[in-house]
Amino acid sequence: MTKLVTGADAPKIALPAIDGSTFKMTDYLGKRVILTFFRFSTCPFCNIRINRIVKRWNEFSDDTVMVGVFDAKIGELTKRMKKHNAPFTIVADESYEHFEKHSVVKSFGRFMIGALRSPVTFMQATLKGYFPLTLSLGKLSIIPVDILIDEHGKVVKAHYCKDTVDHIPIDELIAFSNGQ
């Protein structure tokens, strides 16, 4: 298990995508990549995050490569993500291998902190129909990670979130995608 740090090589990921293709990180050398290890397919915080990114997608560079990795089976993930019609890649890490390999942590305490400090976000998510359809503590306690990768395949920033709602701000993702 290796925590990604600035200057490290991009994770060597090859995973099934919800569009039926296989996402391979190596295919995107020469492009900036935004990679997020989300939680599980029905995570309200993950779904509201995707919803907010989709709403602002027109502000991202036209050649933005964004990848959301979920701890899920591909069939279930495909079904759950249809409502977003996301203009970026969403993949399933069915074996949890890449989560473990890149030190994505599980913490029930940090999950609770995220839930307690973001009741408005949780309410917005549930009003949009994003309900956590799991009671698995293992899935509930996953803490997300946002990773920015440059054109040379090097990590520019690895943000290991403090809790379930602590992500790199969308404005920063947009700036990164636009070369700033």
Beta strands, then each sheet from edge to edge (+ up, - down):
strand 1: 14-16
strand 2: 22-24
strand 3: 33-37
strand 4: 65-70
strand 5: 89-92
strand 6: 145-149
strand 7: 155-160
sheet 1: 1+ 2-
sheet 2: 5+ 4+ 3+ 6- 7+
end
